[in-house]
Amino acid sequence: MNAPTRYTCEEVFKRLDDYLDRELAAEEVPLVREHLETCAACASEYRFEARVMEDLKAKLRRIRAPGGLVSRVAALLAR
């Protein structure tokens, strides 16, 4: 089976979260990027989801973690 040369809107939509999280397979990144450059509807959805993620990250940065949380998480990760 040959690798696809183009993605459809449905294929891009299925991969959009991984693309936004930079977890998409390296060979799929250019296919998603090319589709986003040529499809206004998918590009709009991408911008919307990227904006939601950025807003969420900004809000989470303003929340102080409870005392000792960071050290407890670090200890758990060290196990």
C-alpha positions in Angstrom: 0.0 0.0 0.0 1.4 3.4 -1.0 1.6 6.3 1.4 -1.0 9.0 0.8 0.1 12.1 -1.1 -2.8 14.2 0.3 -5.1 14.2 3.2 -8.8 14.8 3.1 -10.6 17.1 5.6 -11.7 14.0 7.6 -8.1 12.7 7.8 -6.8 16.1 8.9 -9.5 16.4 11.5 -8.6 13.0 13.0 -5.0 14.1 13.4 -5.5 17.7 14.4 -5.0 17.1 18.2 -1.8 15.2 17.6 -0.6 17.9 15.2 -1.4 20.7 17.8 0.4 18.7 20.5 3.4 18.0 18.2 2.8 14.3 18.6 2.0 13.5 15.0 4.3 11.0 13.1 7.0 12.9 11.2 5.7 11.7 7.8 2.2 13.0 8.5 3.2 16.5 9.5 3.8 17.8 5.9 0.5 16.3 4.8 -1.5 18.0 7.5 0.4 21.3 7.0 -0.2 21.2 3.2 -3.9 20.6 3.8 -4.2 23.4 6.3 -2.5 25.8 3.8 -5.1 24.9 1.1 -8.3 24.4 3.0 -9.9 27.4 4.7 -12.4 25.3 6.7 -9.7 23.1 8.3 -7.4 26.1 8.8 -10.2 27.9 10.6 -10.7 24.8 12.9 -7.0 24.6 13.5 -6.8 28.3 14.5 -9.8 27.8 16.8 -8.3 24.8 18.6 -4.9 26.4 18.8 -6.4 29.5 20.4 -8.4 27.4 22.9 -5.2 25.5 23.9 -3.2 28.8 24.3 -6.0 30.3 26.4 -6.1 27.3 28.6 -2.4 27.2 29.1 -2.4 30.9 30.0 -5.1 30.3 32.6 -3.3 27.3 34.1 -0.1 29.4 34.4 -1.9 31.8 36.7 -3.1 29.1 39.1 -0.7 28.4 42.0 -0.1 24.8 42.8 -0.8 23.7 46.3 2.2 23.6 48.6 4.3 20.5 48.3 2.6 19.3 45.1 5.6 19.9 42.9 7.9 17.9 45.3 5.3 15.1 45.6 5.0 14.8 41.8 8.8 14.8 41.4 9.1 12.1 44.0 6.5 9.9 42.3 8.3 10.4 38.9 11.6 9.5 40.5 10.2 6.0 41.5 
